[in-house]
């Protein structure tokens, strides 16, 4: 599995070690009550664009963690 900007948030949330990285980037969806209903549709690239999160750095870190 490789995470891209089109990866759905729900797929990332299945791996606890990746959730820690999302929290490090202050991803608001982790605590947003509305996101809990939308995680099956939210793409990580869209979330980063909306909230001004550095997508390239986030993807690099997530994929490095997956490679271990």
PQR file of N, CA, C, O and H, with PARSE charges and radii, in Angstrom:
ATOM      1  N   UNK A   1       0.843  -1.179   0.000 -0.4000 1.5000
ATOM      2  CA  UNK A   1       0.000   0.000   0.000 -0.0000 2.0000
ATOM      3  C   UNK A   1       0.889   1.244   0.000  0.5500 1.7000
ATOM      4  O   UNK A   1       1.831   1.344   0.786 -0.5500 1.4000
ATOM      5  N   UNK A   2       0.587   2.163  -0.866 -0.4000 1.5000
ATOM      6  CA  UNK A   2       1.253   3.460  -0.883 -0.0000 2.0000
ATOM      7  C   UNK A   2       0.178   4.523  -0.749  0.5500 1.7000
ATOM      8  O   UNK A   2      -0.859   4.471  -1.410 -0.5500 1.4000
ATOM      9  H   UNK A   2      -0.179   2.081  -1.505  0.4000 1.0000
ATOM     10  N   UNK A   3       0.443   5.481   0.113 -0.4000 1.5000
ATOM     11  CA  UNK A   3      -0.514   6.554   0.344 -0.0000 2.0000
ATOM     12  C   UNK A   3      -0.236   7.680  -0.646  0.5500 1.7000
ATOM     13  O   UNK A   3       0.901   8.128  -0.797 -0.5500 1.4000
ATOM     14  H   UNK A   3       1.286   5.524   0.649  0.4000 1.0000
ATOM     15  N   UNK A   4      -1.289   8.125  -1.313 -0.4000 1.5000
ATOM     16  CA  UNK A   4      -1.199   9.227  -2.265 -0.0000 2.0000
ATOM     17  C   UNK A   4      -2.207  10.294  -1.856  0.5500 1.7000
ATOM     18  O   UNK A   4      -2.938  10.130  -0.879 -0.5500 1.4000
ATOM     19  H   UNK A   4      -2.213   7.761  -1.190  0.4000 1.0000
ATOM     20  N   UNK A   5      -2.240  11.384  -2.610 -0.4000 1.5000
ATOM     21  CA  UNK A   5      -3.196  12.445  -2.300 -0.0000 2.0000
ATOM     22  C   UNK A   5      -4.637  11.979  -2.452  0.5500 1.7000
ATOM     23  O   UNK A   5      -5.555  12.606  -1.924 -0.5500 1.4000
ATOM     24  H   UNK A   5      -1.646  11.518  -3.404  0.4000 1.0000
ATOM     25  N   UNK A   6      -4.838  10.874  -3.177 -0.4000 1.5000
ATOM     26  CA  UNK A   6      -6.194  10.345  -3.394 -0.0000 2.0000
ATOM     27  C   UNK A   6      -6.576   9.243  -2.419  0.5500 1.7000
ATOM     28  O   UNK A   6      -7.655   8.663  -2.533 -0.5500 1.4000
ATOM     29  H   UNK A   6      -4.093  10.365  -3.607  0.4000 1.0000
ATOM     30  N   UNK A   7      -5.702   8.947  -1.461 -0.4000 1.5000
ATOM     31  CA  UNK A   7      -6.014   7.923  -0.468 -0.0000 2.0000
ATOM     32  C   UNK A   7      -7.116   8.447   0.454  0.5500 1.7000
ATOM     33  O   UNK A   7      -7.066   9.583   0.927 -0.5500 1.4000
ATOM     34  H   UNK A   7      -4.825   9.418  -1.369  0.4000 1.0000
ATOM     35  N   UNK A   8      -8.093   7.607   0.691 -0.4000 1.5000
ATOM     36  CA  UNK A   8      -9.219   7.958   1.555 -0.0000 2.0000
ATOM     37  C   UNK A   8      -8.765   7.921   3.018  0.5500 1.7000
ATOM     38  O   UNK A   8      -8.036   7.017   3.427 -0.5500 1.4000
ATOM     39  H   UNK A   8      -8.134   6.685   0.306  0.4000 1.0000
ATOM     40  N   UNK A   9      -9.195   8.892   3.783 -0.4000 1.5000
ATOM     41  CA  UNK A   9      -8.793   9.005   5.181 -0.0000 2.0000
ATOM     42  C   UNK A   9      -9.069   7.722   5.961  0.5500 1.7000
ATOM     43  O   UNK A   9      -8.260   7.337   6.806 -0.5500 1.4000
ATOM     44  H   UNK A   9      -9.787   9.626   3.451  0.4000 1.0000
ATOM     45  N   UNK A  10     -10.170   7.065   5.704 -0.4000 1.5000
ATOM     46  CA  UNK A  10     -10.527   5.835   6.428 -0.0000 2.0000
ATOM     47  C   UNK A  10      -9.440   4.769   6.291  0.5500 1.7000
ATOM     48  O   UNK A  10      -9.187   4.025   7.239 -0.5500 1.4000
ATOM     49  H   UNK A  10     -10.827   7.378   5.018  0.4000 1.0000
ATOM     50  N   UNK A  11      -8.796   4.685   5.128 -0.4000 1.5000
ATOM     51  CA  UNK A  11      -7.736   3.696   4.917 -0.0000 2.0000
ATOM     52  C   UNK A  11      -6.523   3.996   5.801  0.5500 1.7000
ATOM     53  O   UNK A  11      -5.887   3.082   6.324 -0.5500 1.4000
ATOM     54  H   UNK A  11      -9.002   5.290   4.359  0.4000 1.0000
ATOM     55  N   UNK A  12      -6.215   5.266   5.961 -0.4000 1.5000
ATOM     56  CA  UNK A  12      -5.075   5.658   6.792 -0.0000 2.0000
ATOM     57  C   UNK A  12      -5.385   5.410   8.264  0.5500 1.7000
ATOM     58  O   UNK A  12      -4.522   4.967   9.022 -0.5500 1.4000
ATOM     59  H   UNK A  12      -6.732   6.009   5.536  0.4000 1.0000
ATOM     60  N   UNK A  13      -6.614   5.698   8.660 -0.4000 1.5000
ATOM     61  CA  UNK A  13      -7.007   5.549  10.059 -0.0000 2.0000
ATOM     62  C   UNK A  13      -7.023   4.095  10.521  0.5500 1.7000
ATOM     63  O   UNK A  13      -7.080   3.833  11.722 -0.5500 1.4000
ATOM     64  H   UNK A  13      -7.314   6.058   8.044  0.4000 1.0000
ATOM     65  N   UNK A  14      -6.973   3.154   9.596 -0.4000 1.5000
ATOM     66  CA  UNK A  14      -6.933   1.733   9.955 -0.0000 2.0000
ATOM     67  C   UNK A  14      -5.601   1.345  10.591  0.5500 1.7000
ATOM     68  O   UNK A  14      -5.505   0.301  11.237 -0.5500 1.4000
ATOM     69  H   UNK A  14      -6.927   3.367   8.620  0.4000 1.0000
ATOM     70  N   UNK A  15      -4.582   2.169  10.417 -0.4000 1.5000
ATOM     71  CA  UNK A  15      -3.252   1.869  10.931 -0.0000 2.0000
ATOM     72  C   UNK A  15      -2.898   2.850  12.047  0.5500 1.7000
ATOM     73  O   UNK A  15      -2.608   4.016  11.780 -0.5500 1.4000
ATOM     74  H   UNK A  15      -4.661   3.017   9.893  0.4000 1.0000
ATOM     75  N   UNK A  16      -2.920   2.379  13.305 -0.4000 1.5000
ATOM     76  CA  UNK A  16      -2.677   3.264  14.450 -0.0000 2.0000
ATOM     77  C   UNK A  16      -1.357   4.031  14.374  0.5500 1.7000
ATOM     78  O   UNK A  16      -1.282   5.177  14.817 -0.5500 1.4000
ATOM     79  H   UNK A  16      -3.155   1.431  13.523  0.4000 1.0000
ATOM     80  N   UNK A  17      -0.327   3.414  13.820 -0.4000 1.5000
ATOM     81  CA  UNK A  17       0.967   4.102  13.732 -0.0000 2.0000
ATOM     82  C   UNK A  17       0.906   5.309  12.799  0.5500 1.7000
ATOM     83  O   UNK A  17       1.697   6.242  12.936 -0.5500 1.4000
ATOM     84  H   UNK A  17      -0.388   2.483  13.460  0.4000 1.0000
ATOM     85  N   UNK A  18      -0.032   5.291  11.850 -0.4000 1.5000
ATOM     86  CA  UNK A  18      -0.188   6.413  10.939 -0.0000 2.0000
ATOM     87  C   UNK A  18      -1.049   7.517  11.548  0.5500 1.7000
ATOM     88  O   UNK A  18      -0.888   8.689  11.209 -0.5500 1.4000
ATOM     89  H   UNK A  18      -0.674   4.533  11.739  0.4000 1.0000
ATOM     90  N   UNK A  19      -1.948   7.153  12.430 -0.4000 1.5000
ATOM     91  CA  UNK A  19      -2.804   8.137  13.090 -0.0000 2.0000
ATOM     92  C   UNK A  19      -1.938   9.103  13.897  0.5500 1.7000
ATOM     93  O   UNK A  19      -2.241  10.294  13.977 -0.5500 1.4000
ATOM     94  H   UNK A  19      -2.079   6.201  12.705  0.4000 1.0000
ATOM     95  N   UNK A  20      -0.863   8.591  14.493 -0.4000 1.5000
ATOM     96  CA  UNK A  20       0.043   9.438  15.269 -0.0000 2.0000
ATOM     97  C   UNK A  20       0.672  10.510  14.379  0.5500 1.7000
ATOM     98  O   UNK A  20       0.851  11.651  14.805 -0.5500 1.4000
ATOM     99  H   UNK A  20      -0.617   7.624  14.428  0.4000 1.0000
ATOM    100  N   UNK A  21       1.002  10.142  13.160 -0.4000 1.5000
ATOM    101  CA  UNK A  21       1.588  11.106  12.221 -0.0000 2.0000
ATOM    102  C   UNK A  21       0.552  12.150  11.835  0.5500 1.7000
ATOM    103  O   UNK A  21       0.868  13.338  11.776 -0.5500 1.4000
ATOM    104  H   UNK A  21       0.856   9.215  12.814  0.4000 1.0000
ATOM    105  N   UNK A  22      -0.672  11.730  11.574 -0.4000 1.5000
ATOM    106  CA  UNK A  22      -1.737  12.682  11.250 -0.0000 2.0000
ATOM    107  C   UNK A  22      -1.931  13.673  12.399  0.5500 1.7000
ATOM    108  O   UNK A  22      -2.133  14.865  12.168 -0.5500 1.4000
ATOM    109  H   UNK A  22      -0.929  10.765  11.622  0.4000 1.0000
ATOM    110  N   UNK A  23      -1.871  13.181  13.627 -0.4000 1.5000
ATOM    111  CA  UNK A  23      -2.032  14.049  14.798 -0.0000 2.0000
ATOM    112  C   UNK A  23      -0.878  15.052  14.877  0.5500 1.7000
ATOM    113  O   UNK A  23      -1.078  16.207  15.254 -0.5500 1.4000
ATOM    114  H   UNK A  23      -1.707  12.212  13.815  0.4000 1.0000
ATOM    115  N   UNK A  24       0.309  14.613  14.525 -0.4000 1.5000
ATOM    116  CA  UNK A  24       1.477  15.492  14.543 -0.0000 2.0000
ATOM    117  C   UNK A  24       1.287  16.680  13.594  0.5500 1.7000
ATOM    118  O   UNK A  24       1.766  17.781  13.868 -0.5500 1.4000
ATOM    119  H   UNK A  24       0.471  13.675  14.218  0.4000 1.0000
ATOM    120  N   UNK A  25       0.593  16.453  12.490 -0.4000 1.5000
ATOM    121  CA  UNK A  25       0.326  17.508  11.513 -0.0000 2.0000
ATOM    122  C   UNK A  25      -0.953  18.285  11.838  0.5500 1.7000
ATOM    123  O   UNK A  25      -1.420  19.096  11.038 -0.5500 1.4000
ATOM    124  H   UNK A  25       0.204  15.559  12.268  0.4000 1.0000
ATOM    125  N   UNK A  26      -1.508  18.026  13.017 -0.4000 1.5000
ATOM    126  CA  UNK A  26      -2.719  18.716  13.489 -0.0000 2.0000
ATOM    127  C   UNK A  26      -3.895  18.584  12.516  0.5500 1.7000
ATOM    128  O   UNK A  26      -4.623  19.544  12.265 -0.5500 1.4000
ATOM    129  H   UNK A  26      -1.130  17.367  13.667  0.4000 1.0000
ATOM    130  N   UNK A  27      -4.058  17.398  11.988 -0.4000 1.5000
ATOM    131  CA  UNK A  27      -5.169  17.149  11.077 -0.0000 2.0000
ATOM    132  C   UNK A  27      -6.480  17.309  11.842  0.5500 1.7000
ATOM    133  O   UNK A  27      -6.761  16.516  12.741 -0.5500 1.4000
ATOM    134  H   UNK A  27      -3.466  16.618  12.193  0.4000 1.0000
ATOM    135  N   UNK A  28      -7.282  18.306  11.511 -0.4000 1.5000
ATOM    136  CA  UNK A  28      -8.492  18.589  12.287 -0.0000 2.0000
ATOM    137  C   UNK A  28      -9.542  17.481  12.214  0.5500 1.7000
ATOM    138  O   UNK A  28     -10.404  17.389  13.087 -0.5500 1.4000
ATOM    139  H   UNK A  28      -7.054  18.950  10.781  0.4000 1.0000
ATOM    140  N   UNK A  29      -9.478  16.655  11.199 -0.4000 1.5000
ATOM    141  CA  UNK A  29     -10.494  15.603  11.019 -0.0000 2.0000
ATOM    142  C   UNK A  29     -10.483  14.576  12.150  0.5500 1.7000
ATOM    143  O   UNK A  29     -11.477  13.886  12.371 -0.5500 1.4000
ATOM    144  H   UNK A  29      -8.778  16.730  10.489  0.4000 1.0000
ATOM    145  N   UNK A  30      -9.372  14.475  12.860 -0.4000 1.5000
ATOM    146  CA  UNK A  30      -9.287  13.476  13.922 -0.0000 2.0000
ATOM    147  C   UNK A  30     -10.214  13.798  15.084  0.5500 1.7000
ATOM    148  O   UNK A  30     -10.656  12.901  15.801 -0.5500 1.4000
ATOM    149  H   UNK A  30      -8.564  15.036  12.680  0.4000 1.0000
ATOM    150  N   UNK A  31     -10.507  15.073  15.267 -0.4000 1.5000
ATOM    151  CA  UNK A  31     -11.374  15.461  16.378 -0.0000 2.0000
ATOM    152  C   UNK A  31     -12.692  16.094  15.913  0.5500 1.7000
ATOM    153  O   UNK A  31     -13.519  16.486  16.737 -0.5500 1.4000
ATOM    154  H   UNK A  31     -10.148  15.802  14.684  0.4000 1.0000
ATOM    155  N   UNK A  32     -12.880  16.189  14.624 -0.4000 1.5000
ATOM    156  CA  UNK A  32     -14.089  16.825  14.092 -0.0000 2.0000
ATOM    157  C   UNK A  32     -15.258  15.841  14.091  0.5500 1.7000
ATOM    158  O   UNK A  32     -15.160  14.761  13.509 -0.5500 1.4000
ATOM    159  H   UNK A  32     -12.208  15.871  13.955  0.4000 1.0000
ATOM    160  N   UNK A  33     -16.351  16.207  14.734 -0.4000 1.5000
ATOM    161  CA  UNK A  33     -17.498  15.286  14.772 -0.0000 2.0000
ATOM    162  C   UNK A  33     -18.110  15.025  13.388  0.5500 1.7000
ATOM    163  O   UNK A  33     -18.661  13.951  13.147 -0.5500 1.4000
ATOM    164  H   UNK A  33     -16.431  17.085  15.207  0.4000 1.0000
ATOM    165  N   UNK A  34     -18.013  15.997  12.487 -0.4000 1.5000
ATOM    166  CA  UNK A  34     -18.571  15.807  11.150 -0.0000 2.0000
ATOM    167  C   UNK A  34     -17.724  14.833  10.334  0.5500 1.7000
ATOM    168  O   UNK A  34     -18.260  14.058   9.542 -0.5500 1.4000
ATOM    169  H   UNK A  34     -17.565  16.870  12.683  0.4000 1.0000
ATOM    170  N   UNK A  35     -16.415  14.869  10.520 -0.4000 1.5000
ATOM    171  CA  UNK A  35     -15.513  14.016   9.755 -0.0000 2.0000
ATOM    172  C   UNK A  35     -15.773  12.538  10.037  0.5500 1.7000
ATOM    173  O   UNK A  35     -15.563  11.694   9.166 -0.5500 1.4000
ATOM    174  H   UNK A  35     -15.979  15.498  11.163  0.4000 1.0000
ATOM    175  N   UNK A  36     -16.223  12.228  11.232 -0.4000 1.5000
ATOM    176  CA  UNK A  36     -16.488  10.832  11.572 -0.0000 2.0000
ATOM    177  C   UNK A  36     -17.513  10.215  10.630  0.5500 1.7000
ATOM    178  O   UNK A  36     -17.511   9.004  10.405 -0.5500 1.4000
ATOM    179  H   UNK A  36     -16.393  12.914  11.939  0.4000 1.0000
ATOM    180  N   UNK A  37     -18.385  11.050  10.083 -0.4000 1.5000
ATOM    181  CA  UNK A  37     -19.393  10.566   9.150 -0.0000 2.0000
ATOM    182  C   UNK A  37     -18.900  10.582   7.709  0.5500 1.7000
ATOM    183  O   UNK A  37     -19.517   9.981   6.830 -0.5500 1.4000
ATOM    184  H   UNK A  37     -18.386  12.034  10.266  0.4000 1.0000
ATOM    185  N   UNK A  38     -17.785  11.273   7.467 -0.4000 1.5000
ATOM    186  CA  UNK A  38     -17.308  11.461   6.104 -0.0000 2.0000
ATOM    187  C   UNK A  38     -15.991  10.760   5.791  0.5500 1.7000
ATOM    188  O   UNK A  38     -15.511  10.861   4.663 -0.5500 1.4000
ATOM    189  H   UNK A  38     -17.284  11.762   8.181  0.4000 1.0000
ATOM    190  N   UNK A  39     -15.390  10.053   6.744 -0.4000 1.5000
ATOM    191  CA  UNK A  39     -14.057   9.488   6.539 -0.0000 2.0000
ATOM    192  C   UNK A  39     -13.984   8.545   5.335  0.5500 1.7000
ATOM    193  O   UNK A  39     -12.906   8.341   4.776 -0.5500 1.4000
ATOM    194  H   UNK A  39     -15.780   9.971   7.661  0.4000 1.0000
ATOM    195  N   UNK A  40     -15.094   7.984   4.944 -0.4000 1.5000
ATOM    196  CA  UNK A  40     -15.093   7.082   3.791 -0.0000 2.0000
ATOM    197  C   UNK A  40     -14.985   7.839   2.472  0.5500 1.7000
ATOM    198  O   UNK A  40     -14.733   7.228   1.433 -0.5500 1.4000
ATOM    199  H   UNK A  40     -15.969   8.150   5.399  0.4000 1.0000
ATOM    200  N   UNK A  41     -15.169   9.142   2.495 -0.4000 1.5000
ATOM    201  CA  UNK A  41     -15.137   9.944   1.271 -0.0000 2.0000
ATOM    202  C   UNK A  41     -14.014  10.972   1.239  0.5500 1.7000
ATOM    203  O   UNK A  41     -13.645  11.445   0.164 -0.5500 1.4000
ATOM    204  H   UNK A  41     -15.374   9.638   3.339  0.4000 1.0000
ATOM    205  N   UNK A  42     -13.469  11.322   2.388 -0.4000 1.5000
ATOM    206  CA  UNK A  42     -12.452  12.366   2.450 -0.0000 2.0000
ATOM    207  C   UNK A  42     -11.104  11.859   1.947  0.5500 1.7000
ATOM    208  O   UNK A  42     -10.594  10.849   2.431 -0.5500 1.4000
ATOM    209  H   UNK A  42     -13.769  10.938   3.261  0.4000 1.0000
ATOM    210  N   UNK A  43     -10.532  12.566   0.975 -0.4000 1.5000
ATOM    211  CA  UNK A  43      -9.199  12.224   0.465 -0.0000 2.0000
ATOM    212  C   UNK A  43      -8.176  13.080   1.189  0.5500 1.7000
ATOM    213  O   UNK A  43      -8.413  14.260   1.447 -0.5500 1.4000
ATOM    214  H   UNK A  43     -10.947  13.387   0.582  0.4000 1.0000
ATOM    215  N   UNK A  44      -7.035  12.481   1.516 -0.4000 1.5000
ATOM    216  CA  UNK A  44      -6.023  13.184   2.288 -0.0000 2.0000
ATOM    217  C   UNK A  44      -5.547  14.444   1.568  0.5500 1.7000
ATOM    218  O   UNK A  44      -5.246  15.443   2.222 -0.5500 1.4000
ATOM    219  H   UNK A  44      -6.843  11.522   1.306  0.4000 1.0000
ATOM    220  N   UNK A  45      -5.473  14.418   0.250 -0.4000 1.5000
ATOM    221  CA  UNK A  45      -5.051  15.590  -0.512 -0.0000 2.0000
ATOM    222  C   UNK A  45      -6.025  16.749  -0.369  0.5500 1.7000
ATOM    223  O   UNK A  45      -5.614  17.903  -0.247 -0.5500 1.4000
ATOM    224  H   UNK A  45      -5.717  13.607  -0.281  0.4000 1.0000
ATOM    225  N   UNK A  46      -7.313  16.437  -0.386 -0.4000 1.5000
ATOM    226  CA  UNK A  46      -8.340  17.476  -0.231 -0.0000 2.0000
ATOM    227  C   UNK A  46      -8.286  18.087   1.163  0.5500 1.7000
ATOM    228  O   UNK A  46      -8.412  19.301   1.323 -0.5500 1.4000
ATOM    229  H   UNK A  46      -7.646  15.500  -0.485  0.4000 1.0000
ATOM    230  N   UNK A  47      -8.099  17.247   2.158 -0.4000 1.5000
ATOM    231  CA  UNK A  47      -8.034  17.723   3.539 -0.0000 2.0000
ATOM    232  C   UNK A  47      -6.841  18.670   3.712  0.5500 1.7000
ATOM    233  O   UNK A  47      -6.968  19.736   4.314 -0.5500 1.4000
ATOM    234  H   UNK A  47      -7.997  16.261   2.028  0.4000 1.0000
ATOM    235  N   UNK A  48      -5.693  18.273   3.185 -0.4000 1.5000
ATOM    236  CA  UNK A  48      -4.499  19.102   3.306 -0.0000 2.0000
ATOM    237  C   UNK A  48      -4.684  20.443   2.605  0.5500 1.7000
ATOM    238  O   UNK A  48      -4.252  21.479   3.110 -0.5500 1.4000
ATOM    239  H   UNK A  48      -5.589  17.407   2.696  0.4000 1.0000
ATOM    240  N   UNK A  49      -5.317  20.420   1.460 -0.4000 1.5000
ATOM    241  CA  UNK A  49      -5.549  21.666   0.711 -0.0000 2.0000
ATOM    242  C   UNK A  49      -6.460  22.614   1.488  0.5500 1.7000
ATOM    243  O   UNK A  49      -6.195  23.814   1.563 -0.5500 1.4000
ATOM    244  H   UNK A  49      -5.668  19.579   1.050  0.4000 1.0000
ATOM    245  N   UNK A  50      -7.517  22.083   2.057 -0.4000 1.5000
ATOM    246  CA  UNK A  50      -8.479  22.894   2.804 -0.0000 2.0000
ATOM    247  C   UNK A  50      -7.832  23.528   4.037  0.5500 1.7000
ATOM    248  O   UNK A  50      -8.082  24.692   4.348 -0.5500 1.4000
ATOM    249  H   UNK A  50      -7.733  21.108   1.996  0.4000 1.0000
ATOM    250  N   UNK A  51      -7.000  22.752   4.736 -0.4000 1.5000
ATOM    251  CA  UNK A  51      -6.458  23.218   6.011 -0.0000 2.0000
ATOM    252  C   UNK A  51      -5.019  23.712   5.928  0.5500 1.7000
ATOM    253  O   UNK A  51      -4.410  24.007   6.957 -0.5500 1.4000
ATOM    254  H   UNK A  51      -6.797  21.806   4.483  0.4000 1.0000
ATOM    255  N   UNK A  52      -4.470  23.804   4.729 -0.4000 1.5000
ATOM    256  CA  UNK A  52      -3.122  24.346   4.569 -0.0000 2.0000
ATOM    257  C   UNK A  52      -2.033  23.466   5.158  0.5500 1.7000
ATOM    258  O   UNK A  52      -1.027  23.967   5.661 -0.5500 1.4000
ATOM    259  H   UNK A  52      -4.964  23.564   3.894  0.4000 1.0000
ATOM    260  N   UNK A  53      -2.228  22.166   5.096 -0.4000 1.5000
ATOM    261  CA  UNK A  53      -1.237  21.215   5.610 -0.0000 2.0000
ATOM    262  C   UNK A  53      -0.301  20.836   4.467  0.5500 1.7000
ATOM    263  O   UNK A  53      -0.747  20.650   3.335 -0.5500 1.4000
ATOM    264  H   UNK A  53      -3.045  21.759   4.687  0.4000 1.0000
ATOM    265  N   UNK A  54       0.985  20.721   4.756 -0.4000 1.5000
ATOM    266  CA  UNK A  54       1.994  20.381   3.756 -0.0000 2.0000
ATOM    267  C   UNK A  54       1.808  18.927   3.315  0.5500 1.7000
ATOM    268  O   UNK A  54       2.286  18.003   3.974 -0.5500 1.4000
ATOM    269  H   UNK A  54       1.347  20.872   5.676  0.4000 1.0000
ATOM    270  N   UNK A  55       1.117  18.738   2.206 -0.4000 1.5000
ATOM    271  CA  UNK A  55       0.778  17.405   1.712 -0.0000 2.0000
ATOM    272  C   UNK A  55       2.024  16.588   1.400  0.5500 1.7000
ATOM    273  O   UNK A  55       2.103  15.415   1.764 -0.5500 1.4000
ATOM    274  H   UNK A  55       0.728  19.488   1.671  0.4000 1.0000
ATOM    275  N   UNK A  56       2.990  17.194   0.736 -0.4000 1.5000
ATOM    276  CA  UNK A  56       4.196  16.460   0.333 -0.0000 2.0000
ATOM    277  C   UNK A  56       4.933  15.896   1.547  0.5500 1.7000
ATOM    278  O   UNK A  56       5.340  14.734   1.541 -0.5500 1.4000
ATOM    279  H   UNK A  56       2.926  18.147   0.441  0.4000 1.0000
ATOM    280  N   UNK A  57       5.104  16.700   2.571 -0.4000 1.5000
ATOM    281  CA  UNK A  57       5.793  16.232   3.783 -0.0000 2.0000
ATOM    282  C   UNK A  57       4.991  15.148   4.494  0.5500 1.7000
ATOM    283  O   UNK A  57       5.550  14.159   4.967 -0.5500 1.4000
ATOM    284  H   UNK A  57       4.773  17.644   2.577  0.4000 1.0000
ATOM    285  N   UNK A  58       3.686  15.342   4.563 -0.4000 1.5000
ATOM    286  CA  UNK A  58       2.823  14.363   5.222 -0.0000 2.0000
ATOM    287  C   UNK A  58       2.871  13.026   4.493  0.5500 1.7000
ATOM    288  O   UNK A  58       3.027  11.984   5.129 -0.5500 1.4000
ATOM    289  H   UNK A  58       3.232  16.146   4.178  0.4000 1.0000
ATOM    290  N   UNK A  59       2.740  13.038   3.175 -0.4000 1.5000
ATOM    291  CA  UNK A  59       2.790  11.793   2.401 -0.0000 2.0000
ATOM    292  C   UNK A  59       4.134  11.091   2.562  0.5500 1.7000
ATOM    293  O   UNK A  59       4.196   9.869   2.695 -0.5500 1.4000
ATOM    294  H   UNK A  59       2.613  13.885   2.658  0.4000 1.0000
ATOM    295  N   UNK A  60       5.205  11.875   2.549 -0.4000 1.5000
ATOM    296  CA  UNK A  60       6.543  11.296   2.703 -0.0000 2.0000
ATOM    297  C   UNK A  60       6.650  10.577   4.042  0.5500 1.7000
ATOM    298  O   UNK A  60       7.123   9.442   4.107 -0.5500 1.4000
ATOM    299  H   UNK A  60       5.155  12.868   2.441  0.4000 1.0000
ATOM    300  N   UNK A  61       6.213  11.230   5.098 -0.4000 1.5000
ATOM    301  CA  UNK A  61       6.308  10.644   6.429 -0.0000 2.0000
ATOM    302  C   UNK A  61       5.410   9.414   6.577  0.5500 1.7000
ATOM    303  O   UNK A  61       5.820   8.410   7.159 -0.5500 1.4000
ATOM    304  H   UNK A  61       5.828  12.151   5.046  0.4000 1.0000
ATOM    305  N   UNK A  62       4.180   9.492   6.047 -0.4000 1.5000
ATOM    306  CA  UNK A  62       3.285   8.336   6.130 -0.0000 2.0000
ATOM    307  C   UNK A  62       3.839   7.138   5.382  0.5500 1.7000
ATOM    308  O   UNK A  62       3.800   6.016   5.886 -0.5500 1.4000
ATOM    309  H   UNK A  62       3.846  10.308   5.574  0.4000 1.0000
ATOM    310  N   UNK A  63       4.358   7.371   4.177 -0.4000 1.5000
ATOM    311  CA  UNK A  63       4.883   6.263   3.372 -0.0000 2.0000
ATOM    312  C   UNK A  63       6.186   5.696   3.944  0.5500 1.7000
ATOM    313  O   UNK A  63       6.450   4.499   3.828 -0.5500 1.4000
ATOM    314  H   UNK A  63       4.389   8.282   3.768  0.4000 1.0000
ATOM    315  N   UNK A  64       6.989   6.549   4.553 -0.4000 1.5000
ATOM    316  CA  UNK A  64       8.210   6.050   5.218 -0.0000 2.0000
ATOM    317  C   UNK A  64       7.839   5.124   6.366  0.5500 1.7000
ATOM    318  O   UNK A  64       8.481   4.096   6.576 -0.5500 1.4000
ATOM    319  H   UNK A  64       6.774   7.522   4.647  0.4000 1.0000
ATOM    320  N   UNK A  65       6.802   5.493   7.106 -0.4000 1.5000
ATOM    321  CA  UNK A  65       6.348   4.665   8.223 -0.0000 2.0000
ATOM    322  C   UNK A  65       5.806   3.325   7.714  0.5500 1.7000
ATOM    323  O   UNK A  65       6.040   2.285   8.331 -0.5500 1.4000
ATOM    324  H   UNK A  65       6.280   6.329   6.935  0.4000 1.0000
ATOM    325  N   UNK A  66       5.097   3.352   6.610 -0.4000 1.5000
ATOM    326  CA  UNK A  66       4.563   2.113   6.036 -0.0000 2.0000
ATOM    327  C   UNK A  66       5.665   1.193   5.546  0.5500 1.7000
ATOM    328  O   UNK A  66       5.524  -0.029   5.591 -0.5500 1.4000
ATOM    329  H   UNK A  66       4.907   4.196   6.109  0.4000 1.0000
ATOM    330  N   UNK A  67       6.755   1.769   5.082 -0.4000 1.5000
ATOM    331  CA  UNK A  67       7.853   0.972   4.525 -0.0000 2.0000
ATOM    332  C   UNK A  67       8.625   0.216   5.593  0.5500 1.7000
ATOM    333  O   UNK A  67       9.340  -0.739   5.290 -0.5500 1.4000
ATOM    334  H   UNK A  67       6.870   2.762   5.045  0.4000 1.0000
ATOM    335  N   UNK A  68       8.483   0.636   6.831 -0.4000 1.5000
ATOM    336  CA  UNK A  68       9.230  -0.014   7.933 -0.0000 2.0000
ATOM    337  C   UNK A  68       8.599  -1.310   8.350  0.5500 1.7000
ATOM    338  O   UNK A  68       9.099  -1.977   9.256 -0.5500 1.4000
ATOM    339  H   UNK A  68       7.902   1.412   7.078  0.4000 1.0000
TER
END
